[in-house]
Every structure is written in structure tokens, then in C-alpha cells.
Amino acid sequence: MAMAMAGVVRKYINRFIEVNATSVQNAVDPTEIGCTRPGVLKQLLSKGVLLQVDEKRYYLDEDALELFVSKKRKIGFVILSIALVLLLVVFMAYSS
């Protein structure tokens, strides 16, 4: 489920970039560009990646997007590191 959600988040981000909705002047109604899942929009809003201009229009904050992606990468690296350490511990325990 999380992987599917991540794919939808990526799709929504890409749609805002494709239509150049990266400033107040170019803000769009997400439903007009195929972004219709409220949960995904709420997630992007809560992270500051999307900013609301008025009742229906939003735009992508590229600086916030960079921070969002950087945090996701760091989390992924930490998880991978933990998994590798656990794998090493198991390997060492069974090879003794």
C-alpha cells in the first residue's frame, strides 16, 4: 500500500511540474490535471510541498519538494543500513 501511495505522490508531483504549476501565478485546480485523491493532496499540503492559493488552486513549492525528497532518501538510507546490519548479524551468528 505504501509503495502504491508513493507512486501516486510521485505522479501528482510530476503533474504539477508538467503544467508548470510552480508559482502563485501558475497555480492550478488539482482536479483539472487529474489529481483527484484528497488524501494525497493533504499529505503534500501537510509537508509544504503544495501550497494553497485560494479555495481551489494550488502550486508546487520546489524548495519544499527538494527537502521532502531529501528526507525520503535519508529515511530510505537508514532503513537499508539497518537491514544490512541485521543481515550481517544473522550471517555472523549462523557462520560461527
Residue frames as qw, qx, qy, qz and C-alpha x, y, z in Angstrom:
[[0.000, 0.885, 0.465, 0.000, 0.00, 0.00, 0.00],
 [0.309, -0.794, 0.094, 0.515, 2.80, 2.41, 0.90],
 [0.407, -0.138, 0.593, 0.681, 4.53, 1.75, -2.41],
 [0.201, 0.620, 0.663, 0.368, 1.31, 2.44, -4.31],
 [0.153, -0.929, -0.265, 0.208, 0.83, 5.66, -2.35],
 [0.407, -0.562, 0.319, 0.645, 4.41, 6.71, -3.10],
 [0.362, 0.206, 0.674, 0.610, 3.72, 6.15, -6.79],
 [0.046, 0.825, 0.534, 0.178, 0.63, 8.34, -6.67],
 [0.311, -0.845, -0.024, 0.434, 2.53, 11.07, -4.78],
 [0.421, -0.278, 0.508, 0.698, 5.24, 10.98, -7.45],
 [0.259, 0.496, 0.688, 0.462, 2.61, 11.13, -10.20],
 [0.081, -0.919, -0.381, 0.068, 0.94, 14.16, -8.62],
 [0.372, -0.698, 0.193, 0.580, 4.25, 15.97, -8.18],
 [0.394, -0.014, 0.634, 0.666, 5.12, 15.26, -11.81],
 [0.170, 0.714, 0.626, 0.265, 1.74, 16.57, -12.99],
 [0.167, -0.932, -0.153, 0.284, 2.26, 19.89, -11.21],
 [0.393, -0.501, 0.435, 0.637, 5.74, 20.17, -12.73],
 [0.397, 0.279, 0.717, 0.501, 4.48, 19.23, -16.23],
 [0.091, 0.829, 0.487, 0.260, 1.91, 22.05, -16.20],
 [0.363, 0.365, -0.189, 0.836, 4.46, 24.44, -14.65],
 [0.487, -0.762, -0.250, -0.346, 2.33, 24.98, -11.54],
 [0.719, -0.131, -0.354, 0.584, 5.37, 26.03, -9.51],
 [0.143, 0.044, -0.185, 0.971, 4.38, 29.58, -8.63],
 [0.229, 0.465, 0.553, -0.653, 1.38, 31.54, -7.39],
 [0.353, 0.469, -0.253, -0.769, 0.80, 32.88, -10.92],
 [0.452, 0.215, -0.765, -0.404, 0.64, 29.36, -12.39],
 [0.339, -0.040, 0.813, -0.472, -1.41, 27.73, -9.63],
 [0.435, -0.030, -0.695, -0.572, -3.97, 25.17, -10.82],
 [0.788, -0.194, 0.226, -0.539, -7.02, 23.26, -9.66],
 [0.273, -0.354, 0.893, 0.049, -5.63, 19.75, -8.99],
 [0.657, 0.322, 0.647, -0.214, -8.77, 18.10, -10.38],
 [0.549, 0.774, -0.068, -0.307, -8.12, 19.77, -13.75],
 [0.285, 0.656, -0.693, -0.086, -4.77, 17.99, -14.05],
 [0.795, 0.018, -0.588, -0.150, -6.01, 14.59, -12.87],
 [0.247, 0.166, -0.743, 0.600, -5.07, 14.87, -9.19],
 [0.550, -0.422, -0.309, -0.651, -8.27, 13.79, -7.50],
 [0.715, -0.297, -0.604, 0.191, -7.25, 11.82, -4.39],
 [0.282, -0.882, 0.017, -0.377, -7.78, 14.08, -1.37],
 [0.835, -0.514, 0.070, 0.181, -5.51, 12.02, 0.87],
 [0.739, 0.169, 0.124, 0.640, -2.54, 12.53, -1.42],
 [0.133, 0.750, 0.095, 0.641, -3.22, 16.25, -1.70],
 [0.570, -0.801, -0.008, -0.183, -3.49, 16.52, 2.10],
 [0.865, -0.271, 0.076, 0.415, -0.16, 14.73, 2.50],
 [0.550, 0.378, 0.131, 0.733, 1.57, 17.09, 0.08],
 [0.162, -0.829, -0.104, -0.525, -0.07, 20.09, 1.77],
 [0.731, -0.682, -0.015, 0.016, 0.98, 18.93, 5.24],
 [0.799, -0.143, 0.138, 0.568, 4.59, 18.58, 4.06],
 [0.045, -0.796, 0.065, 0.600, 4.51, 22.06, 2.50],
 [0.414, -0.020, 0.690, 0.593, 5.16, 20.63, -0.96],
 [0.053, 0.599, 0.594, 0.534, 1.85, 22.01, -2.22],
 [0.062, -0.249, -0.345, 0.903, 0.73, 25.48, -1.28],
 [0.153, 0.678, 0.718, 0.047, -2.86, 26.67, -1.49],
 [0.155, 0.148, 0.160, 0.964, -3.54, 29.96, -3.27],
 [0.486, -0.113, 0.054, -0.865, -7.31, 30.07, -2.94],
 [0.775, -0.066, 0.405, -0.480, -10.18, 27.66, -2.44],
 [0.937, 0.275, 0.195, -0.089, -9.31, 25.52, -5.47],
 [0.630, 0.705, -0.268, 0.185, -5.85, 26.46, -6.74],
 [0.764, -0.557, 0.246, 0.213, -2.51, 25.08, -5.60],
 [0.547, 0.740, -0.386, 0.066, 1.09, 25.17, -6.72],
 [0.928, -0.107, -0.189, 0.304, 4.22, 23.13, -6.07],
 [0.228, -0.925, 0.305, 0.010, 6.90, 24.69, -3.87],
 [0.801, 0.445, -0.371, 0.149, 10.12, 23.46, -5.45],
 [0.065, 0.577, -0.641, 0.502, 12.27, 24.22, -2.39],
 [0.675, -0.254, 0.478, -0.502, 9.90, 22.26, -0.14],
 [0.945, 0.259, -0.102, -0.172, 9.88, 19.45, -2.72],
 [0.521, 0.557, -0.577, 0.291, 13.67, 19.25, -2.60],
 [0.251, -0.438, 0.656, -0.561, 13.57, 19.00, 1.21],
 [0.857, -0.013, 0.230, -0.461, 10.76, 16.39, 1.04],
 [0.877, 0.381, -0.292, -0.010, 12.73, 14.22, -1.41],
 [0.263, 0.577, -0.647, 0.423, 15.92, 14.61, 0.61],
 [0.513, -0.335, 0.569, -0.548, 14.17, 13.43, 3.78],
 [0.942, 0.135, 0.063, -0.301, 12.68, 10.43, 1.96],
 [0.701, 0.505, -0.475, 0.166, 16.13, 9.47, 0.67],
 [0.030, -0.523, 0.678, -0.515, 17.65, 9.74, 4.14],
 [0.749, -0.165, 0.407, -0.496, 14.90, 7.58, 5.61],
 [0.928, 0.316, -0.145, -0.133, 15.44, 5.01, 2.87],
 [0.456, 0.574, -0.600, 0.320, 19.19, 5.00, 3.51],
 [0.334, -0.429, 0.637, -0.546, 18.68, 4.50, 7.26],
 [0.889, 0.015, 0.236, -0.391, 16.25, 1.62, 6.68],
 [0.833, 0.449, -0.320, 0.039, 18.63, -0.01, 4.20],
 [0.184, 0.594, -0.655, 0.430, 21.54, 0.40, 6.61],
 [0.589, -0.302, 0.546, -0.514, 19.60, -1.20, 9.46],
 [0.947, 0.196, 0.041, -0.251, 18.57, -4.09, 7.21],
 [0.658, 0.547, -0.482, 0.191, 22.19, -4.66, 6.16],
 [0.112, -0.518, 0.687, -0.498, 23.42, -4.62, 9.77],
 [0.783, -0.118, 0.406, -0.456, 20.72, -7.13, 10.76],
 [0.904, 0.379, -0.171, -0.098, 21.64, -9.32, 7.80],
 [0.383, 0.597, -0.619, 0.336, 25.28, -9.19, 8.82],
 [0.419, -0.400, 0.626, -0.521, 24.43, -10.13, 12.43],
 [0.915, 0.076, 0.219, -0.331, 22.35, -13.09, 11.26],
 [0.769, 0.525, -0.359, 0.062, 25.09, -14.18, 8.87],
 [0.144, 0.577, -0.680, 0.428, 27.73, -13.99, 11.60],
 [0.636, -0.276, 0.513, -0.507, 25.53, -15.86, 14.08],
 [0.947, 0.188, 0.138, -0.219, 24.98, -18.75, 11.66],
 [0.685, 0.589, -0.400, 0.156, 28.54, -18.92, 10.40],
 [0.180, -0.649, 0.633, -0.381, 30.03, -19.38, 13.89]]
